[in-house]
């Protein structure tokens, strides 16, 4: 547990170098990958990779990270998880086209989040 805790703290530290975050993004522990996905210092290429993670919470943290590339955010608008799509609508970096797509989502909560962003 101490090993996880140490890596988790490193992954959450905003001063962690991008190279270290990239390395931690390959960790088997979803909690570590999730922390990397949330870190604003994580390289864009790493965020693109994490956007395809099997764990919804990792993809969710990519969706809310303000440094996630616009094209990756648009890809996440098709995510199977409702919370990922809902939280994506709150990311100010998402293109207006992406937010508009979310505003027409089949799930009410996703539509509501996109509309409440004030961008549609």
trRosetta pair geometry for C-beta under 8 A, 3 or more apart (Angstrom, degrees):
i j d omega theta_ij theta_ji phi_ij phi_ji
1 4 5.7 -53 -155 35 39 111
1 5 6.2 41 149 -22 69 107
2 5 5.5 -53 -147 36 34 115
2 6 6.3 37 155 -21 66 104
3 6 5.9 -54 -150 34 29 111
3 7 6.5 21 156 -10 64 108
4 7 6.0 -64 -149 43 30 105
4 8 5.8 32 154 -24 68 112
4 29 5.9 175 -125 -135 104 168
4 31 6.8 49 -175 73 114 131
4 32 7.1 -121 -150 -55 75 105
5 8 5.6 -54 -142 36 27 114
5 9 6.4 28 158 -19 62 105
6 9 6.0 -55 -151 34 27 109
6 10 6.6 26 151 -16 62 106
7 10 5.5 -54 -148 37 35 113
7 11 6.1 35 153 -20 67 107
7 24 6.3 163 -173 -130 101 116
7 27 6.6 134 161 -108 146 157
7 29 7.4 112 91 53 138 139
7 32 5.1 -16 128 -114 117 124
8 11 5.7 -54 -146 37 30 111
8 12 6.3 22 156 -13 64 111
8 31 5.9 -22 -103 131 117 109
8 32 5.9 -107 -84 -94 66 69
8 35 5.6 141 -153 -25 67 161
9 12 5.8 -61 -145 42 30 107
9 13 6.4 43 154 -40 64 102
10 13 5.7 -45 -149 14 31 117
10 16 5.5 104 175 -104 70 134
10 20 6.6 -96 164 151 118 130
10 24 6.8 -176 102 -77 110 150
11 16 6.9 -48 -110 14 20 172
11 21 6.7 110 -132 -121 66 77
11 24 5.0 -160 -90 145 102 155
11 32 5.3 162 -38 -160 158 67
11 35 3.6 92 116 104 120 120
11 36 4.8 -72 -155 -60 111 70
11 39 6.3 -133 169 -38 62 135
12 35 4.8 -69 -62 -164 78 120
12 38 7.4 0 -115 80 71 117
12 39 6.6 -158 -126 -81 26 103
13 16 4.5 108 78 -36 98 97
13 39 7.7 14 64 -124 39 126
14 39 6.6 -180 -103 -153 53 87
14 40 6.1 10 -132 46 99 101
14 41 5.8 135 -165 -22 54 118
15 41 7.4 131 -103 -48 8 162
16 20 5.1 -110 176 81 98 126
16 21 5.5 114 115 -56 117 94
16 39 6.7 -35 52 -162 119 153
16 41 6.0 159 68 80 73 142
17 20 4.8 92 65 5 84 103
17 21 7.2 -153 97 -4 44 87
17 41 7.5 -125 -154 154 12 132
18 21 5.5 -57 -147 39 36 112
18 22 6.2 41 154 -24 69 103
18 41 5.8 -132 -75 156 72 85
18 42 6.8 124 -131 -140 77 24
18 43 4.6 84 -170 -49 120 95
18 46 7.7 -174 -171 0 87 139
19 22 5.7 -50 -151 32 31 114
19 23 6.6 31 150 -18 62 104
20 23 5.6 -53 -152 35 34 112
20 24 6.3 30 152 -16 67 107
21 24 5.6 -55 -144 41 33 110
21 25 6.5 48 152 -36 63 98
21 36 5.1 144 -166 -142 86 97
21 39 5.8 -134 -125 81 137 145
21 41 6.1 164 -29 101 153 91
21 42 4.6 -136 149 -105 144 72
21 43 7.0 158 84 1 115 78
21 46 6.4 127 120 113 97 172
22 25 5.6 -44 -155 15 32 119
22 42 7.6 137 -65 -152 60 74
22 43 5.7 4 -70 24 109 122
22 45 7.7 19 -115 82 117 99
22 46 4.8 -129 -107 -81 75 132
23 26 6.5 -60 -175 25 39 107
24 27 5.3 -12 -170 -22 58 119
24 32 5.6 -124 178 165 100 110
24 33 7.5 -176 139 -87 78 49
24 35 7.9 -52 140 81 135 101
24 36 5.1 177 101 -77 107 130
25 33 5.9 77 -148 -126 51 80
25 36 4.7 -159 -83 132 75 159
25 37 7.8 106 -120 -58 97 70
25 42 7.3 105 -69 -147 123 118
25 46 4.9 -166 -41 -164 165 111
25 49 6.5 89 149 86 138 124
25 50 5.8 -98 -153 -66 116 110
27 32 4.0 -26 84 90 151 142
27 33 5.9 -157 62 -51 91 81
27 36 7.9 149 22 -18 113 136
29 32 4.4 76 82 4 104 107
29 33 7.0 175 92 -6 55 84
30 33 5.5 -56 -145 43 40 110
30 34 5.8 47 153 -27 70 106
30 53 7.7 127 -132 169 90 130
30 55 4.3 108 -141 -56 130 168
30 57 6.8 88 157 61 115 112
30 58 6.1 -110 -161 -45 87 114
31 34 5.6 -50 -144 34 29 116
31 35 6.6 31 155 -19 61 103
32 35 5.9 -55 -153 35 31 110
32 36 6.5 32 149 -19 64 105
33 36 5.5 -53 -149 36 35 114
33 37 6.3 39 151 -24 66 105
33 50 6.3 173 180 -128 100 111
33 53 6.1 151 147 -124 141 149
33 55 7.0 122 82 45 128 132
33 58 4.8 -9 120 -113 108 129
34 37 5.6 -52 -149 33 31 114
34 38 6.6 26 154 -16 63 108
34 55 7.0 -76 -66 109 102 135
34 57 4.9 -8 -114 122 130 104
34 58 4.9 -105 -86 -87 67 66
34 61 5.4 123 -165 -4 68 148
35 38 5.8 -59 -150 37 33 109
35 39 6.5 43 151 -37 65 103
35 61 7.8 -78 -79 -173 13 169
36 39 5.7 -49 -150 17 33 117
36 42 5.5 107 172 -99 74 132
36 46 7.0 -90 157 152 117 129
36 50 6.8 -165 100 -86 105 151
37 42 6.8 -44 -114 12 21 175
37 47 6.8 110 -138 -122 68 73
37 50 4.6 -165 -94 149 103 150
37 53 7.5 -84 -70 -2 140 148
37 58 5.0 143 -24 -164 154 66
37 59 7.6 -87 -157 -69 158 13
37 60 8.0 93 122 70 141 53
37 61 3.6 105 106 95 111 113
37 62 4.7 -70 -163 -55 112 72
37 65 6.4 -132 161 -37 64 134
38 61 4.1 -70 -63 -164 80 122
38 64 7.3 2 -121 78 78 106
38 65 6.2 -164 -134 -79 30 101
39 42 4.7 109 79 -32 94 99
39 65 7.7 4 61 -121 32 125
40 65 6.7 176 -96 -157 56 92
40 66 6.7 2 -119 50 103 94
40 67 5.6 122 -155 -14 64 126
42 46 5.1 -114 176 85 96 127
42 47 5.6 114 116 -58 116 91
42 50 7.8 -15 164 5 148 146
42 65 7.0 -41 51 -157 121 155
42 67 6.9 157 64 80 77 133
43 46 4.5 93 65 5 85 105
43 47 7.1 -150 99 -6 45 85
44 47 5.5 -52 -148 35 36 113
44 48 6.5 43 151 -24 66 100
44 67 6.5 -121 -82 151 80 94
44 68 7.3 132 -133 -136 76 32
44 69 5.1 76 -164 -42 118 103
44 72 7.9 -175 -172 -5 85 143
45 48 5.5 -46 -152 29 35 116
45 49 6.8 34 150 -17 63 102
46 49 5.7 -53 -153 35 35 111
46 50 6.3 30 151 -15 68 108
47 50 5.6 -56 -142 42 33 109
47 51 6.4 49 153 -36 64 98
47 62 5.3 142 -165 -138 85 99
47 65 6.1 -132 -126 80 133 148
47 67 6.7 -179 -40 102 158 89
47 68 4.8 -148 160 -110 143 76
47 69 7.0 152 87 4 122 81
47 72 6.3 114 122 119 98 170
48 51 5.8 -46 -156 17 30 118
48 52 7.9 17 151 -9 55 100
48 69 6.5 3 -71 28 100 123
48 72 5.0 -125 -106 -91 71 133
49 52 6.4 -69 -173 34 38 104
49 53 8.0 67 133 -54 64 82
50 53 5.1 -4 -165 -32 58 117
50 58 5.5 -122 -176 164 98 107
50 59 7.3 -176 143 -87 74 49
50 61 7.8 -50 143 80 133 97
50 62 5.1 173 103 -72 104 127
51 59 5.9 76 -150 -129 45 81
51 62 4.6 -157 -84 136 73 161
51 63 7.9 110 -122 -57 91 68
51 68 7.3 110 -72 -150 120 123
51 72 5.0 -158 -46 -171 163 108
51 75 6.4 81 147 87 139 122
51 76 5.8 -102 -157 -68 112 106
52 59 7.8 102 -45 -94 8 106
53 58 3.8 -40 85 95 157 139
53 59 5.6 -157 55 -51 94 80
53 62 7.7 155 13 -18 114 132
54 58 8.0 48 56 39 44 132
55 58 4.5 82 78 2 100 107
55 59 7.2 180 93 -4 54 85
56 59 5.7 -60 -151 43 38 109
56 60 5.9 45 150 -28 71 106
56 79 7.9 116 -134 169 84 125
56 81 4.2 121 -135 -84 122 162
56 83 6.8 81 159 60 124 111
56 84 6.0 -122 -164 -45 88 114
57 60 5.2 -46 -142 33 34 119
57 61 6.5 34 157 -18 63 101
58 61 6.0 -56 -153 35 29 107
58 62 6.8 32 147 -18 62 103
59 62 5.5 -51 -152 34 37 114
59 63 6.4 42 148 -25 66 104
59 76 6.5 166 179 -129 101 112
59 79 5.9 152 150 -130 142 142
59 81 6.8 133 79 35 131 134
59 84 5.0 -8 115 -118 108 137
60 63 5.4 -54 -152 32 33 116
60 64 6.7 14 157 -6 66 106
60 81 7.1 -76 -64 105 97 141
60 83 5.8 -11 -106 118 129 103
60 84 4.8 -114 -86 -97 70 73
60 87 5.7 61 -159 48 89 148
61 64 6.1 -58 -142 43 35 100
61 65 6.3 50 154 -41 65 101
62 65 5.7 -47 -147 16 32 118
62 68 5.4 105 176 -100 73 137
62 72 7.0 -90 162 146 118 124
62 76 6.8 -174 101 -81 108 147
63 68 7.0 -51 -108 23 17 170
63 73 6.8 108 -136 -127 62 76
63 76 5.0 -168 -95 151 99 156
63 79 7.5 -71 -72 -10 134 155
63 84 5.2 153 -28 -165 154 73
63 85 7.8 -111 -140 -77 155 20
63 87 5.2 102 107 95 125 100
63 88 4.1 -78 -167 -81 117 82
63 91 6.3 -138 161 -35 63 136
64 87 5.2 -50 -64 156 105 117
64 88 7.5 -110 -63 -86 58 41
64 90 6.8 2 -117 80 90 108
64 91 5.8 -157 -126 -78 37 101
65 68 4.6 105 78 -32 97 99
65 91 7.7 7 57 -123 34 127
66 91 6.6 180 -97 -156 56 90
66 92 6.6 6 -124 50 103 94
66 93 5.4 139 -156 -26 60 124
67 93 7.7 171 -69 -59 11 166
68 72 5.2 -114 174 85 97 123
68 73 5.5 117 113 -59 116 92
68 91 7.1 -32 49 -164 118 154
68 93 6.5 151 63 86 76 144
69 72 4.6 89 66 7 87 106
69 73 7.1 -152 97 -7 45 86
70 73 5.5 -54 -149 35 34 114
70 74 6.4 36 153 -21 66 102
70 93 6.3 -132 -83 154 75 90
70 94 7.0 132 -135 -131 74 32
70 95 5.2 72 -165 -38 119 100
70 98 7.6 -157 -170 -19 81 140
71 74 5.6 -49 -150 33 35 114
71 75 6.6 39 150 -21 64 101
72 75 5.6 -49 -151 32 36 114
72 76 6.6 36 150 -19 64 104
73 76 5.6 -56 -152 35 34 113
73 77 7.2 50 146 -36 62 92
73 88 6.2 150 -163 -158 86 106
73 91 6.1 -136 -131 87 134 147
73 93 6.4 174 -43 102 157 95
73 94 4.6 -144 153 -103 143 80
73 95 7.3 151 86 6 122 77
73 98 5.8 32 123 -158 101 171
74 77 5.6 -36 -163 6 40 118
74 94 7.5 139 -66 -149 61 83
74 95 6.4 0 -70 31 109 116
74 97 7.3 10 -114 93 118 103
74 98 4.7 -120 -100 -90 72 116
74 101 7.9 79 -146 29 79 149
75 78 6.5 -61 -178 32 45 104
76 79 4.9 0 -166 -35 64 117
76 84 6.0 -119 -178 157 105 111
76 85 7.3 -176 144 -90 79 58
76 88 5.3 180 112 -99 117 143
77 85 6.2 80 -146 -128 45 91
77 88 6.1 -159 -85 121 65 154
77 94 7.9 113 -66 -150 111 126
77 98 5.1 -153 -57 -156 141 89
77 101 5.2 58 167 96 147 130
77 102 5.8 -111 -140 -63 105 91
79 84 4.1 -60 103 97 155 137
79 85 5.5 -164 57 -54 99 84
79 88 7.6 149 16 -31 127 142
80 84 8.0 50 60 38 46 133
81 84 4.2 80 81 3 106 110
81 85 7.0 175 92 -6 58 84
82 85 5.9 -62 -153 41 33 107
82 86 5.9 32 153 -22 69 112
82 107 5.2 -129 -129 162 112 174
82 109 6.3 61 169 71 118 122
82 110 6.1 -118 -159 -52 78 108
83 86 5.4 -53 -138 39 33 114
83 87 6.0 25 165 -12 68 108
84 87 6.4 -62 -146 42 23 102
84 88 6.2 34 152 -31 60 109
85 88 5.5 -51 -148 27 30 120
85 89 7.2 39 155 -26 59 97
85 102 6.0 173 176 -126 93 105
85 105 6.1 128 151 -115 140 154
85 107 7.3 111 81 50 136 129
85 110 4.6 -6 116 -124 114 126
86 89 6.2 -52 -169 19 32 113
86 90 7.9 24 142 -13 59 102
86 102 8.0 148 -100 -168 31 123
86 107 7.6 -76 -65 104 101 127
86 109 5.3 -23 -103 131 134 97
86 110 4.8 -108 -80 -99 72 62
86 112 7.9 4 -137 64 102 85
86 113 4.4 121 -165 -4 74 159
87 90 5.7 -52 -165 28 49 114
87 91 7.5 60 142 -35 69 92
87 113 7.1 -72 -68 -175 25 155
88 91 5.7 -41 -162 8 45 116
88 94 6.1 101 165 -81 81 146
88 98 7.3 -96 149 154 114 120
88 102 6.5 -168 90 -87 105 147
89 94 7.0 -87 -122 53 28 163
89 99 5.8 102 -140 -130 75 79
89 102 4.6 -159 -83 123 107 156
89 103 7.7 121 -128 -58 129 67
89 110 6.8 144 -27 -170 135 64
89 113 4.2 124 65 119 137 98
89 114 3.8 -108 -138 -82 136 63
89 116 7.8 81 127 55 124 81
89 117 5.2 -138 154 -37 86 133
90 113 6.2 -69 -44 179 90 105
90 117 5.8 -160 -104 -97 44 104
91 94 4.6 98 81 -24 98 102
94 98 4.4 -112 180 84 101 133
94 99 5.4 119 113 -52 120 89
95 98 4.7 100 59 1 78 101
95 99 7.3 -149 97 -1 43 85
96 99 5.6 -55 -147 40 37 110
96 100 6.1 40 152 -22 68 106
96 119 6.0 -144 -117 162 79 112
96 120 7.4 144 -163 -80 83 79
97 100 5.7 -53 -146 36 29 113
97 101 6.5 35 152 -23 62 103
98 101 5.6 -52 -153 32 32 113
98 102 6.6 29 150 -16 64 105
99 102 5.6 -54 -150 38 35 112
99 103 6.4 42 148 -27 65 103
99 114 5.1 154 -170 -155 73 98
99 117 5.9 -108 -144 69 131 149
99 119 4.8 6 126 92 167 126
99 120 5.5 -161 128 -42 106 111
100 103 5.4 -49 -149 29 34 117
100 104 7.0 20 154 -8 62 105
100 114 7.6 153 -84 172 14 134
100 120 5.3 149 -93 -110 66 126
101 104 6.2 -70 -161 42 33 102
101 105 7.5 65 139 -59 62 79
102 105 5.3 -8 -161 -32 48 116
102 110 5.6 -120 -170 163 87 97
102 111 7.0 178 145 -96 65 40
102 113 7.1 -63 151 82 127 95
102 114 3.8 166 104 -77 105 137
103 111 5.5 71 -158 -144 40 71
103 114 4.0 -136 -69 111 69 135
103 115 5.6 103 -126 -61 102 77
103 120 4.6 -107 -57 98 156 168
104 111 6.9 82 -67 -106 9 103
105 110 3.7 -41 79 99 157 130
105 111 5.2 -151 50 -56 88 76
105 114 7.2 139 1 -8 113 137
106 110 7.9 36 55 47 46 131
107 110 4.4 76 78 7 100 110
107 111 7.0 -177 91 -8 52 86
108 111 5.7 -60 -151 39 34 111
108 112 6.0 36 154 -24 69 108
109 112 5.5 -50 -142 35 31 115
109 113 6.4 34 157 -20 63 104
110 113 5.9 -53 -150 34 29 111
110 114 6.5 27 153 -16 63 107
111 114 5.9 -60 -152 37 30 110
111 115 6.2 24 155 -15 67 110
112 115 5.9 -60 -146 40 28 108
112 116 6.0 24 157 -16 66 112
113 116 5.8 -58 -141 40 27 109
113 117 6.8 43 152 -38 60 95
114 117 5.8 -42 -162 8 33 117
114 119 7.6 -82 -179 59 68 98
114 120 6.0 16 146 15 95 138
115 120 5.9 -80 -107 69 55 108
117 120 7.2 57 63 7 101 87
